[in-house]
Amino acid sequence: MRMVFSLVMVLGLGLAGFAAWKTSEFINVTKAREQAALKRIVPTVEVFVANKPLPFGHVLTPDDVVKVAWPKNALPETIFQDPALLFPGDGSRQRTVIRQMEKFEPLLASKVTEPGEDAGLNTRLDRGMRAFTIKVDASSGVSGFLRPGDRVDLYWTGNTAGLTAESSGEITKLIESGINVVAIDQSTEGTATGAAKSVTVAVSPQQVARLAQAQMTGRLAMSLVGVSDDTTAAAADVDKRGLLGIIQQEVAPVEAAKVCTIRTRKGAEVVEIPIPCTN
């Protein structure tokens, strides 16, 4: 009996020792794996990325971006990490997207403008509108008083002789009213000085065709519309007679005098002899 008890105790101690050894081995292996995993973990930093597709010309707001972890050893040179740099000041000087970005694409300085910087002329055009440039001088361009954002009426002066029965030479006609100016010369800012050489306006494709034809066949002049003026200019056609107030007199047709005759025969010859008309 004592021998059996001793044998069981020895066997139990052996099993306990084996279990302890296996446990220790498992712990050592687990620690080694954890240390290897820690060595493989790449340090990260938080950066700003787009949280949705951002098209060209989009004005960037805090709602368009989100912060994500980015590998520290793979940071692009001009990536944004500080919100004060991405959105400086009180929000009045916003950045504009100048390269289309996809969702979760990092925001880089090369993909957005500087704060308050204009992104270009095409960002000022509404849907369906086109930019058209008109050559002007000091008189036709309102002597340098135009600025981007102004509205103008456009007048065409050209020769209409031979186009219609009533055409009588040169005429000045209002062809477009309340057209938006988007650029002066090559500037979209309101800082231009002096008389402009060209004015770019935002018009529809149909208006582009009209203005191109007008510029080829005559001279264009502009008149500045007031800021608070919401009226629509009435049609205006003025030629030389209208300018000088000359009214063309209509000549009444002269009725030809009625002549009455009688015919008489003298031999083989028939002679008409005038006589007074009785009615």
Backbone as a ProteinNet text record, in pm:
[ID]
protein_1_A
[PRIMARY]
MRMVFSLVMVLGLGLAGFAAWKTSEFINVTKAREQAALKRIVPTVEVFVANKPLPFGHVLTPDDVVKVAWPKNALPETIFQDPALLFPGDGSRQRTVIRQMEKFEPLLASKVTEPGEDAGLNTRLDRGMRAFTIKVDASSGVSGFLRPGDRVDLYWTGNTAGLTAESSGEITKLIESGINVVAIDQSTEGTATGAAKSVTVAVSPQQVARLAQAQMTGRLAMSLVGVSDDTTAAAADVDKRGLLGIIQQEVAPVEAAKVCTIRTRKGAEVVEIPIPCTN
[TERTIARY]
82.3	0	85.8	190	279.9	354.7	384.5	455.3	368	240	147.3	134.4	125.7	112.6	236.4	350.2	475	483.4	439.8	443.2	350.6	232.4	137.3	193.1	258.8	314.7	425.7	510.8	619.3	563.8	461.9	400.3	336.7	270.6	208	310	421.4	526.4	585.6	598.6	652.4	559.7	432.1	335.4	332.3	340.3	340.4	462.9	574.9	696.9	689.3	635	621.3	528.7	416.9	321.6	387.1	465.7	535.1	633.9	704.8	802.1	735	622.7	549	492.2	444.1	390.4	499.2	613.7	725.4	769.4	772.7	811.5	710.8	581.4	477.7	489.9	516.6	531.6	651.6	760.6	881.1	857.1	788.2	757.5	666.2	565.1	471.2	543.1	633.4	708.9	796.5	856	941.7	860.3	740.8	654.4	609	575.8	534	646.2	768	881.9	907.7	891.2	908.7	801.1	676.7	566.6	588.4	637.5	665.1	771.9	870.5	974.4	919.3	815.3	758.4	660.7	612	516.2	586.9	524	581.2	525.4	609.7	560	473.6	364.1	272	249.7	201	159.4	24.2	-48.7	-179.4	-164.2	-228.7	-224.7	-367	-384.3	-515.2	-529	-643.8	-677.5	-819.6	-853.8	-989.6	-1085	-1200.4	-1298.5	-1403.8	-1383.3	-1472.2	-1401.3	-1446.8	-1383.9	-1397.2	-1287.8	-1285.6	-1250.2	-1342.3	-1314.9	-1231.2	-1178.1	-1103.3	-1194	-1140.1	-1216.1	-1298.3	-1298.7	-1376.8	-1308.9	-1387.3	-1333.9	-1326.2	-1206.9	-1182.3	-1236.6	-1306.7	-1360.1	-1321	-1330.3	-1297.6	-1385	-1505.4	-1593	-1544	-1446	-1397.8	-1280.3	-1227.6	-1105.8	-1124.3	-1034.8	-1034.2	-888.8	-857.6	-722.5	-712.2	-603.5	-577.9	-432	-401.7	-262.8	-188.3	-67.6	12.8	155.1	217	353.7	449.6	518	605.7	722.9	769.9	885.1	845.2	717	671	586.1	615.6	537	576	478.7	510	561.8	641.4	711.6	616.4	508	420.1	284.8	278.9	152.2	115.1	-15.4	-63.6	-89.9	-33.1	-57.3	-121.2	-91.3	-140.1	-265.3	-379.8	-501.6	-486.8	-400.7	-380.3	-312	-234.3	-170.6	-265.4	-349.4	-443.4	-557.4	-606.8	-716.9	-674.6	-593.3	-542.6	-647.2	-629.4	-712.8	-855.9	-947	-1089.3	-1171.8	-1107.2	-1180.5	-1209.4	-1174.2	-1200.9	-1102.7	-984.5	-884.5	-877.3	-970.4	-982.1	-892.2	-862.9	-786.2	-882.2	-835.8	-915.5	-841.2	-913.8	-853.6	-813.5	-687.1	-640.1	-601.9	-608.6	-590.4	-695.1	-770.3	-876.7	-819.9	-892.2	-848.9	-957.9	-916.3	-1008.5	-1021.9	-1119.6	-1142.1	-1018.5	-980.2	-865.4	-731.4	-731.6	-605	-548.3	-417.3	-359.9	-362.4	-383.6	-382.3	-239	-197.3	-63	-71.8	33.7	35.9	26.9	70.9	66.8	-72.7	-165.5	-300.6	-403.3	-361.1	-450.2	-376.5	-453.1	-393.2	-345	-270.7	-238	-366	-372.8	-495	-532.9	-657	-706.8	-664.4	-578.6	-531	-638.2	-648.8	-747.3	-700.7	-793.8	-757.9	-754.8	-802	-801.1	-934.8	-934.7	-1054	-1168.7	-1140.1	-1249.7	-1327.5	-1271.4	-1347.6	-1451.6	-1443.5	-1538.2	-1656.4	-1655.1	-1761.2	-1868	-1992.7	-2104.2	-2128.8	-2210.2	-2242.9	-2306.6	-2257.6	-2312.7	-2258.1	-2168.3	-2114.9	-1974.9	-1936.1	-1805.7	-1738.7	-1606.3	-1531.5	-1503.1	-1528.4	-1502.2	-1429.4	-1319.1	-1236.2	-1265.7	-1284	-1315.3	-1200.7	-1150.9	-1046.2	-1108.4	-1044.7	-1097.7	-983.2	-1020	-922.6	-976.9	-917.4	-955.7	-1101.8	-1153.1	-1291.2	-1390.3	-1362.1	-1457.9	-1457.5	-1348.8	-1338.9	-1367.6	-1443.9	-1484.5	-1361.4	-1257.2	-1140.3	-1075.4	-1068.6	-998.3	-1075.7	-1202.6	-1282.5	-1341	-1329.9	-1386.2	-1302.1	-1370.7	-1306	-1375.7	-1304.8	-1372.7	-1487.6	-1601.3	-1721.2	-1820.2	-1777.6	-1869.3	-1961.5	-2069.1	-2160.5	-2160.4	-2168.4	-2162.3	-2270	-2310	-2390.9	-2296.8	-2322.9	-2237.4	-2311.2	-2245.3	-2301.1	-2214.4	-2280.5	-2210.4	-2234.1	-2126.8	-2135.8	-2077.4	-2157.1	-2110.9	-2197	-2158.3	-2227	-2330.4	-2453.2	-2561.4	-2611.6	-2541.7	-2586.8	-2598.7	-2712.3	-2735.1	-2792.3	-2799.7	-2853.8	-3005.1	-3070	-3215.2	-3250.1	-3375.9	-3421.1	-3411.4	-3423.3	-3420.4	-3279.7	-3180.5	-3044.4	-2990.2	-2922.2	-2874.1	-2731.5	-2648.4	-2510.5	-2484.4	-2395.8	-2354.2	-2465.1	-2468.7	-2569.3	-2506.3	-2551.7	-2509.2	-2627.6	-2602	-2712.2	-2670.4	-2760.2	-2737.8	-2757.3	-2652	-2662.6	-2665.2	-2608.3	-2612.4	-2624.3	-2695.3	-2717.7	-2684	-2616.2	-2586.5	-2490.1	-2388.5	-2290.1	-2187.9	-2152.9	-2057.9	-1913.7	-1833.3	-1690.3	-1616.6	-1533.5	-1461.4	-1311.2	-1260	-1116	-1088.9	-984.5	-936.5	-793.4	-767.4	-639.3	-616.2	-512.7	-487.8	-503.3	-582.5	-600.1	-745.7	-767.8	-902.6	-924.6	-824.4	-835.9	-884.4	-930.6	-983.1	-880.3	-755.4	-647.4	-589.4	-653.8	-601.2	-607	-507.6	-503.8	-479.9	-530	-512.7	-611	-605.5	-697.7	-663.3	-765.4	-745	-728.9	-661.7	-649.2	-746.3	-792.4	-890.3	-976.1	-1099.5	-1194.5	-1255.3	-1253.3	-1311.2	-1443.6	-1547.4	-1682.2	-1730.9	-1828.5	-1889.1	-2021.9	-2032.4	-2151.2	-2185.8	-2305.6	-2348.7	-2284.5	-2281.8	-2225.6	-2291.3	-2424.2	-2492.1	-2443.4	-2421.6	-2370.4	-2226.8	-2148.8	-2012.9	-2016.9	-2107.2	-2119.3	-2159.3	-2253.8	-2297.4	-2183.7	-2109.9	-2002.4	-1886.5	-1858	-1751.9	-1787.6	-1912.9	-1957.7	-1955.2	-1997.1	-1998.4	-1857.1	-1761.4	-1623.8	-1557.3	-1600.2	-1543.2	-1601.6	-1725.8	-1794	-1809.5	-1764.3	-1778.7	-1695.6	-1739.9	-1668.5	-1760.1	-1701.1	-1776.3	-1738.3	-1837.3	-1814.6	-1893.9	-1844.3	-1908.5	-1956.9	-2063	-2108	-2126.1	-2075.5	-2076.5	-2214.6	-2261.3	-2390.5	-2366.8	-2452.5	-2438.8	-2453.6	-2393.1	-2393.5	-2535.5	-2617.3	-2753.4	-2858.1	-2814.8	-2908.4	-2960	-3091	-3150.6	-3241.4	-3230.8	-3313.7	-3248.6	-3329.5	-3281.2	-3282.8	-3168.3	-3159.1	-3252.9	-3323	-3413.7	-3333.2	-3393	-3327.2	-3298.7	-3180.3	-3140.4	-3074.8	-3134.8	-3078.5	-3066.4	-2945.2	-2924.1	-2834.9	-2883	-2800.3	-2775.1	-2715.3	-2681.8	-2805.5	-2910.9	-3033.6	-3094.4	-3094.1	-3148.9	-3064.8	-2931.9	-2843.1	-2868.1	-2888.8	-2909.1	-3055.2	-3145.5	-3287.3	-3350.1	-3292.4	-3345.4	-3454.2	-3571.8	-3683.5	-3696.4	-3693	-3702.2	-3844.6	-3855.6	-3985.8	-4026.8	-4150	-4201.7	-4261.8	-4219.4	-4268.6	-4394.6	-4502.9	-4630.5	-4626	-4674	-4671.8	-4762.4	-4714.9	-4791.4	-4872.9	-5000.6	-5088.9	-5075.9	-5052.1	-5036.8	-5169.4	-5155.6	-5276.1	-5345.6	-5477.7	-5556.8	-5575.7	-5549.4	-5562.1	-5668.1	-5763.2	-5869.7	-5845.7	-5869.5	-5847.3	-5961.2	-5969.8	-6057.9	-5974.7	-6015.5	-5942.3	-6021.5	-5947.3	-6007.9	-5918.6	-5978.9	-5906	-5894.7	-5773	-5746.4	-5683.5	-5767.9	-5721.6	-5683.1	-5559.5	-5511.3	-5450.9	-5445	-5378.1	-5482.6	-5455.6	-5541.1	-5472.3	-5544.5	-5487.5	-5566.1	-5491.3	-5554.8	-5549.3	-5667.2	-5679.1	-5720.6	-5638.3	-5677.1	-5798.5	-5885.6	-6005.6	-6023.4	-6095.5	-6122.3	-6197.1	-6154	-6220.3	-6348.3	-6450.2	-6580.3	-6598.7	-6522.3	-6533.9	-6398.8
-120.2	0	125.3	119.4	234.1	250.4	135.9	142	206.6	171.7	230.9	380.7	420.9	562.9	639.1	580.4	646.7	659.1	552.3	555	663	676.2	778.4	918	936.9	1069.1	1106.2	1007.5	1034.6	1070	991.7	1019.1	1157	1196.8	1330.2	1440.1	1418.8	1521.8	1533.8	1417.6	1422.7	1497.8	1469.9	1540.1	1689.7	1722.6	1864.4	1935.8	1869.7	1928.8	1946.7	1842.4	1853.3	1968.7	1985.8	2094.1	2230.2	2238.8	2365.9	2398.9	2294.4	2317.4	2363	2297.6	2336.3	2477.8	2509.9	2645.2	2749.8	2721.6	2815.7	2831.5	2719.5	2725.1	2807.2	2788.3	2864	3013.1	3046.4	3188.5	3248.9	3174.9	3225.8	3247	3150	3163.5	3282.6	3299.7	3411.5	3546	3555	3678.2	3707.6	3603	3621.7	3672.2	3615	3659.3	3804.2	3840.1	3977.4	4076.5	4039.6	4126.6	4142.4	4031.7	4039	4125.6	4111.7	4192.9	4340.8	4370.2	4509.6	4569.7	4485.3	4535.2	4564.7	4488.4	4508.9	4626	4676.4	4787.4	4914.8	4986.6	5109.5	5229.1	5318.1	5439.1	5523.1	5579.9	5660.1	5797.1	5889.5	6022.8	6052.9	6147.2	6182.5	6290.5	6269.4	6365.8	6385.6	6493.2	6522.3	6455.4	6390	6331.9	6375.7	6363.6	6396.5	6286.5	6326.5	6225.5	6197.7	6257.2	6235.2	6285.2	6249.1	6303	6455.1	6524.5	6670.3	6713.1	6777.7	6817.5	6944.3	6970.9	7094.2	7214.1	7314.6	7436.6	7434.5	7320.4	7310	7390.1	7471.5	7548.5	7456.9	7441.1	7344.8	7395.4	7307.2	7338	7226.4	7250.4	7143.7	7019.5	7034.8	6918.8	6827.2	6871.5	6792.2	6702	6715	6642.2	6562.8	6466.5	6386.2	6347.5	6326	6286.9	6135.2	6080.7	5936.2	5914	5790.2	5753.9	5726.1	5780.7	5765.5	5725.9	5631.2	5589.6	5708.5	5718.9	5833.9	5836.2	5717.2	5711.2	5722.2	5745.6	5758.5	5884	5989	6113	6192.8	6232.2	6325.1	6456.9	6525.2	6643.4	6757.7	6775.3	6891.7	6851.8	6741.6	6697	6787.1	6797.1	6881.9	6797.3	6842	6778	6873.8	7002.9	7104.6	7171.5	7166.2	7231.1	7382.2	7443.1	7587.6	7625.6	7534.3	7560.7	7534.7	7432.4	7400.4	7500.6	7543.4	7639.8	7758	7849	7959.1	8068.1	8143.6	8260.9	8227.1	8319.7	8307	8239.4	8183.1	8115.9	8203.8	8332.2	8422.2	8400.7	8341.2	8313.5	8163	8113	7968.4	7918.7	7790.7	7724.9	7663.1	7651.8	7593.5	7475.2	7369.1	7248.9	7277.8	7252.6	7275.5	7145.3	7033	6900.6	6808.5	6740.7	6653.2	6548.4	6525.8	6428.7	6325.2	6201.5	6094	6078.7	5999.3	5977.2	5913.6	5967.1	5923	5953.9	6040.2	6085.3	6196.2	6192.3	6294	6433.1	6533.2	6671.7	6721.1	6764	6817.1	6964.1	7037.8	7179.9	7199.6	7100.5	7111.5	7088.5	7042.7	7012.1	7118.3	7215	7323.4	7456.1	7563.4	7696.4	7744.4	7852.7	7922.3	7985.4	8013.4	8073.6	8203	8206.7	8325.6	8340.7	8252.2	8262	8214	8283.1	8246	8121.6	8030	7903.2	7911.9	8021.1	8032.5	8078	8113.5	8169	8070.4	7942.9	7847.5	7819.8	7855.2	7838.5	7948.5	8052.1	8163.2	8147.1	8040.3	8020.4	7927.6	7972	7888.6	7778.6	7682.8	7570.9	7621.5	7574.9	7613.6	7742.8	7810.9	7938.8	7919.4	8015.2	8012.2	8149.4	8149.3	8274.9	8323.4	8452.2	8510.8	8642.7	8662	8781.2	8882	9006.5	9116.4	9216.5	9250.7	9352.6	9490.5	9569.5	9702.7	9802.9	9929.9	10036.8	10127.9	10244.7	10332.2	10375	10394.4	10440.3	10324.6	10218.6	10108	10025.6	10032.5	9956.2	10037.9	10144.6	10231.7	10288.4	10317.9	10392.1	10335.7	10203.1	10143.1	10134	10169	10162	10023.3	9934.4	9800.9	9718.2	9630.4	9536.8	9401.4	9289.7	9160.1	9161.4	9108.4	9110.5	9216.3	9313.7	9415.7	9356.2	9428.9	9392.1	9503.4	9465.4	9563.4	9534.1	9639.3	9626.2	9636.4	9558.4	9556.5	9615.4	9708.1	9774.3	9742.6	9718.2	9689.9	9804.2	9849.9	9952.2	9894.8	9894.9	9839.5	9886.2	9847.5	9889.9	9785	9828.6	9737.4	9763.2	9845.5	9878.3	9752.4	9738.4	9625.9	9503.6	9503.1	9386.2	9378.6	9493.3	9500.6	9621.6	9630.8	9743.9	9873.9	9865	9986.7	10023.1	9937.1	9963.6	10089.8	10171.6	10299.6	10328.4	10227.8	10252.1	10207.6	10280.7	10241.8	10260.4	10165.4	10169.3	10118.3	10169.7	10121	10052.4	9930.8	9848.8	9781.5	9779.3	9705	9556.2	9475.6	9333.7	9243	9286.6	9207.8	9301.9	9257.1	9341.8	9265.9	9334.4	9276.9	9160.1	9165.7	9058.5	9069.7	8955.9	8954.4	8957	9045.2	9052.7	8960.4	8870.2	8775.4	8802.3	8879	8907.6	9034.4	9106.1	9223.6	9194.5	9204.9	9161.6	9016.3	8987.7	8850.4	8837.4	8925.5	8923.9	8898.3	8805.9	8781.2	8851.7	8930.1	9004.6	9145.4	9213	9348.8	9455.9	9427.8	9522.1	9584.6	9564	9617.8	9769.8	9833.1	9978.6	10017	10137	10184.7	10123	10171.2	10123.7	9980.4	9897.8	9757.7	9741	9633.6	9598.5	9487.8	9412	9306.9	9287.4	9247.8	9219.6	9083.2	8995	8861.3	8855.3	8809.9	8804.6	8659.5	8632.4	8499.3	8501.3	8419.9	8418.5	8274.5	8256.8	8125.6	8095.6	7969.8	7937.6	8015.6	8037.2	8114.2	8259.7	8315.5	8451.7	8459.3	8354.1	8350.4	8367.8	8295.5	8305.9	8447.2	8507.4	8643.4	8743.5	8731	8825.7	8806.6	8682.1	8658	8721.7	8705.9	8767.9	8920.1	8971.9	9117.2	9174.2	9104.2	9153.4	9148	9051.8	9038.7	9139.2	9178.9	9261.6	9407.4	9443.4	9581.6	9610.1	9706.5	9747.3	9728.1	9680.9	9660.5	9766.1	9815.3	9910.8	9865.7	9901.8	9860.3	9981.1	9959.5	10059.5	9989.1	10051.1	9990.3	9999	9886.2	9880.4	9900.5	9978.8	10005.7	9881	9883.4	9767.4	9727.7	9827	9798.2	9807.8	9821.9	9835.2	9697.7	9675.9	9547.5	9560.2	9672.9	9692.4	9626.2	9602.8	9546.4	9656	9677.6	9783.2	9755.1	9859.3	9845.1	9839.5	9778	9768.5	9907.9	9925.1	10056.2	10038.5	10098.7	10100.9	10246.2	10294.5	10434.3	10439.8	10509	10533.9	10683.8	10729.9	10872	10959.8	10914.8	10995.3	11005.1	10891.9	10895	10979.8	10977	11057.3	11206.4	11246.3	11388.7	11429.4	11334.6	11366.7	11394.9	11342	11363.4	11260.2	11309	11219.7	11210.8	11092.5	11072.1	11100.3	11190.7	11226.4	11126.8	11081.2	10990.9	11071.8	11043.1	11114.1	11046.4	11128.3	11072.8	11053.2	10943.2	10918.6	11018.2	11071.5	11167.1	11088.6	11114.5	11043.7	11104.4	11023.8	11071	11129.3	11242	11307.3	11214.9	11212.1	11127.7	11195.3	11121.5	11175	11094.8	11167.8	11104.3	11134.8	11035.2	11051.7	10986.5	11029.1	10959.8	10917.3	10809.5	10759.1	10788.1	10834.6	10856.6	10791.2	10750.2	10683.6	10778.1	10795.3	10872.5	10778.2	10726.8	10627.2	10500.2	10461	10339.4	10371.1	10497.5	10538.5	10570.9	10522.1	10551	10657.4	10769.1	10882.2	10900.3	10917.9	10946.1	11097.3	11152.5	11298.3	11319.7	11393.3	11419.9	11512	11478.2	11559.7	11575.5	11672.4	11686.1	11563.3	11518.2	11403.4	11451.2	11373.6	11410.5	11352.9	11253.6	11197.1	11151.8
0	0	0	87.1	91.6	-39.8	-100	-227.9	-337.3	-338	-436.8	-414.4	-286.1	-253.5	-299.3	-275.9	-317.2	-469.2	-534.8	-682	-738.4	-679.7	-725.5	-700.4	-586.1	-554.6	-652.1	-680.6	-775.3	-913.4	-953	-1083.7	-1086.1	-977	-970.6	-975.7	-902	-906.9	-1047.1	-1114.1	-1250.4	-1345.3	-1333.8	-1419.8	-1390.1	-1262.1	-1224.9	-1279.7	-1271.6	-1325.5	-1476.3	-1542.9	-1688.7	-1726.2	-1655.9	-1682.1	-1659.5	-1551.1	-1523.4	-1632.8	-1679.2	-1786.9	-1915.5	-1951.1	-2072.6	-2060.9	-1939.7	-1919.5	-1935.1	-1875.2	-1886.5	-2032	-2102.5	-2244.3	-2326.1	-2295.5	-2368.1	-2340.7	-2214.8	-2179.4	-2249.2	-2251.8	-2319.1	-2469	-2533	-2676.7	-2701	-2615.2	-2630.9	-2616.8	-2517.8	-2498.4	-2619.9	-2673.6	-2791.7	-2910.7	-2928	-3037.2	-3017.3	-2892.3	-2864.8	-2894.2	-2854.1	-2879.2	-3029.4	-3103.1	-3249.4	-3312.7	-3261	-3314.1	-3285.1	-3164.5	-3130.2	-3220.2	-3255.7	-3346.4	-3485.6	-3524.3	-3658.5	-3663	-3549.8	-3548.1	-3593	-3692.3	-3747.2	-3669.9	-3623.2	-3555.1	-3649.2	-3598.7	-3680.3	-3618.2	-3703.2	-3659.1	-3723.3	-3667.9	-3722.3	-3828.2	-3943.2	-4053.7	-4106.2	-4184.9	-4242.4	-4379.8	-4401	-4531.5	-4567.2	-4695.4	-4740.3	-4695.1	-4642.8	-4600.5	-4706.8	-4826.7	-4940.4	-5065.4	-5184.8	-5306.2	-5311.2	-5340.7	-5347	-5489.1	-5561.9	-5700.6	-5707.9	-5824.6	-5849	-5825.4	-5758	-5732.8	-5606.1	-5534.6	-5411.1	-5300.9	-5228.7	-5116.6	-4994.6	-4941.2	-4833.9	-4700.6	-4627.7	-4495.3	-4399	-4267.4	-4171.2	-4186.8	-4243.7	-4264.1	-4375	-4455.1	-4568.7	-4532.4	-4410.1	-4375.9	-4246.6	-4226.3	-4104.1	-4075.6	-3947.5	-3909.9	-3903	-3959.8	-3954.8	-3918.3	-3873.6	-3843.4	-3973.1	-3984.3	-4105.7	-4064.7	-4135	-4098.4	-4091.4	-3980	-3957.9	-4055.2	-4093.7	-4184	-4330.8	-4359.3	-4498.7	-4516.9	-4441.3	-4450.5	-4574.5	-4660.2	-4769	-4711.7	-4788.6	-4736.3	-4700.3	-4777	-4755.1	-4697.5	-4623.9	-4566.4	-4448.2	-4420.5	-4311.8	-4187.3	-4074.5	-3945.7	-3846.4	-3862.5	-3769.8	-3827.3	-3757.2	-3809.6	-3824.8	-3743.9	-3754.8	-3885.9	-3942.3	-4071.7	-4187.7	-4173.7	-4280.9	-4287.4	-4171.4	-4164.2	-4077.1	-4131.8	-4050.3	-4029.5	-3922	-3898.6	-3864.5	-3902.7	-3867	-3975.3	-4076.2	-4183.6	-4303	-4296	-4408.7	-4522.9	-4492.5	-4596.1	-4616.4	-4694.9	-4713.2	-4825.1	-4819.4	-4925.4	-5026.8	-5151.7	-5258.5	-5319	-5349.1	-5408.3	-5553.2	-5587.6	-5724.6	-5794.7	-5721.1	-5781	-5720.4	-5805.1	-5755.7	-5660.4	-5549.1	-5448.9	-5424.5	-5401.5	-5370.2	-5218.4	-5176.8	-5034.2	-4970	-4851.8	-4772.1	-4838	-4938	-4995.6	-4908.2	-4875.8	-4786	-4847.7	-4763.6	-4809.4	-4813.9	-4931.5	-4950.1	-4991	-4963.1	-4999.2	-5149.7	-5227.4	-5373.5	-5429.7	-5345.3	-5392.7	-5353.8	-5275.4	-5233.8	-5247.9	-5255.9	-5267.6	-5131.2	-5134.4	-5010	-4954.7	-4824.9	-4768	-4838.6	-4890.4	-4958.1	-5102.2	-5151.5	-5290.2	-5386.8	-5501.7	-5602.6	-5677	-5703.7	-5768	-5919.5	-5977.6	-6122.5	-6177.2	-6304.2	-6367.3	-6373	-6402.6	-6420.9	-6293	-6177.6	-6053.9	-6036.7	-6117.3	-6108.6	-6205.1	-6284.9	-6382.6	-6326.2	-6334.5	-6291.3	-6394.2	-6355.2	-6443.5	-6573.3	-6687.7	-6817.5	-6872.8	-6800	-6846	-6905	-6989.8	-7055	-7039.3	-7042.5	-7036.3	-7178.3	-7202.9	-7334.5	-7313.8	-7386.5	-7370.5	-7480.9	-7439.8	-7531.7	-7530.2	-7645.6	-7653.8	-7632.1	-7546.6	-7515.2	-7513.2	-7510.2	-7489	-7378.6	-7362.4	-7251.6	-7259.3	-7380.3	-7393.4	-7390.5	-7464.6	-7469.8	-7342.4	-7264	-7140.1	-7016.4	-7027.5	-6916.5	-6845.8	-6922.6	-6877.6	-6752	-6740.2	-6628.9	-6499.6	-6500.1	-6377.8	-6353.8	-6450.5	-6434.2	-6338.7	-6262.7	-6172.8	-6185	-6162.9	-6160.5	-6060.4	-6102.8	-6019.8	-6062	-6146	-6197.6	-6302.6	-6332.5	-6440.9	-6544.9	-6672.5	-6780.2	-6885.1	-6955.6	-7076.6	-7196.3	-7300.9	-7418.8	-7538.6	-7606.2	-7724.4	-7845.6	-7956.9	-8082.9	-8180.2	-8244.2	-8348.9	-8477	-8582.3	-8708.6	-8824	-8944.7	-9065.9	-9105	-9122.5	-9160.2	-9301.6	-9376	-9510.9	-9595.5	-9662.7	-9751.3	-9683.3	-9549.9	-9481.3	-9492.5	-9485	-9499	-9583	-9620.7	-9701.4	-9623.4	-9488.4	-9407.6	-9362.3	-9388.1	-9343.2	-9407.6	-9325	-9378.3	-9332.9	-9310.2	-9270.4	-9128.3	-9056.1	-8923.2	-8821.2	-8726	-8620.5	-8491.1	-8376.6	-8244.9	-8179.1	-8129.5	-8079	-7948.3	-7849.8	-7726.3	-7756.4	-7735	-7768.9	-7645.4	-7532.3	-7409.2	-7290.7	-7187.7	-7070.3	-6942.8	-6849	-6718.5	-6721.7	-6807.7	-6818.9	-6704.9	-6644.8	-6532.7	-6583.1	-6525.4	-6554.3	-6457.1	-6509.2	-6422.9	-6420.2	-6515.8	-6515.5	-6596	-6553.4	-6625.4	-6668.1	-6798.7	-6854.8	-6811.8	-6732.7	-6687.5	-6536.6	-6478.2	-6333.4	-6298	-6202.3	-6151.1	-6018	-5974.8	-5849.6	-5878.9	-5777	-5794	-5772.7	-5811.5	-5784.1	-5910.7	-6025.8	-6151.2	-6150.5	-6208.8	-6218.1	-6363.1	-6400	-6535.3	-6632.4	-6756	-6858.8	-6898.8	-6909.3	-6944	-7094.4	-7133.5	-7274.5	-7313.3	-7214.3	-7240.6	-7116.4	-7140.4	-7032.5	-7060.6	-6961.2	-6976.3	-6903.1	-6972.6	-6916.7	-6912.9	-6826.1	-6815.9	-6890.2	-6995.4	-7079.6	-7117.2	-7172.6	-7219.5	-7354.7	-7399.2	-7531	-7644.8	-7637	-7740.2	-7741.3	-7621.7	-7613.1	-7663.8	-7644.4	-7698.5	-7849.8	-7915.1	-8060.9	-8102.5	-8029.6	-8061.3	-8044.3	-7935.2	-7908.9	-8006.2	-8043.6	-8141.6	-8275.5	-8316.5	-8441.5	-8431.1	-8317.1	-8297.8	-8300.7	-8240.3	-8236.2	-8373.4	-8457.3	-8591.1	-8689.6	-8668.4	-8768.3	-8727.9	-8609.9	-8566.8	-8443.6	-8364.1	-8243.3	-8122.5	-8012.8	-7889.9	-7787.8	-7716.2	-7608.3	-7486.7	-7368.7	-7243.8	-7165.7	-7089.4	-6992.9	-6859.6	-6753	-6620.6	-6557.7	-6502.2	-6433	-6284	-6219.3	-6077.2	-5992.6	-5873.4	-5784.7	-5745.4	-5712.2	-5664.9	-5775.2	-5899	-6010.6	-6051.8	-6032.4	-6070.2	-6191.7	-6262.8	-6381.1	-6501.7	-6603.5	-6729.6	-6834.8	-6899.6	-7000.3	-7116.8	-7160.5	-7274.4	-7403.5	-7504	-7633.8	-7687.7	-7746.6	-7798.3	-7933.6	-8037.4	-8171.8	-8214.5	-8237.3	-8274.1	-8397.3	-8502.6	-8620	-8629.1	-8739.7	-8753.1	-8754.1	-8821.3	-8825.1	-8685.9	-8611.1	-8476.1	-8382.9	-8402.1	-8319.4	-8339.1	-8464.1	-8496.2	-8491.8	-8465.6	-8458.6	-8593.7	-8698.9	-8833.2	-8860.8	-8896.8	-8928	-9079.5	-9128.9	-9273.3	-9320	-9416.6	-9471	-9578	-9566.2	-9667.4	-9781.2	-9902	-10021	-10070.1	-10073.7	-10119.7	-10269.8	-10318.1	-10462.8	-10537	-10650.7	-10732.8	-10835.1	-10830	-10922.7	-11062.6	-11158.6	-11296.9	-11348.1	-11421	-11475.3	-11575.8	-11563.5	-11651.7	-11788.4	-11891.8	-12028.6	-12103.5	-12166.2	-12246	-12394.9	-12473.6	-12618.8	-12695.7	-12823.6	-12917.1	-13037.1	-13096.8	-13212.5	-13341.5	-13439.2	-13571.9	-13675.7	-13782	-13888.7	-14007.5	-14052	-14172.1	-14273.5	-14353.7	-14449.6	-14375.4	-14391.7	-14324.3	-14189.1	-14150.7	-14025.8	-13919.5	-13793.6	-13678.8	-13595	-13569	-13494.9	-13366	-13251.1	-13121.9	-13099.9	-13070	-13047.7	-12905.2	-12818.7	-12679.1	-12672.6	-12574.4	-12551.7	-12401.2	-12350.4	-12205.8	-12152.7	-12033.8	-11969.9	-11902.7	-11918.3	-11861	-11721.1	-11679.7	-11544.3	-11495.8
[MASK]
+++++++++++++++++++++++++++++++++++++++++++++++++++++++++++++++++++++++++++++++++++++++++++++++++++++++++++++++++++++++++++++++++++++++++++++++++++++++++++++++++++++++++++++++++++++++++++++++++++++++++++++++++++++++++++++++++++++++++++++++++++++++++++++++++++++++++++++++++++++++

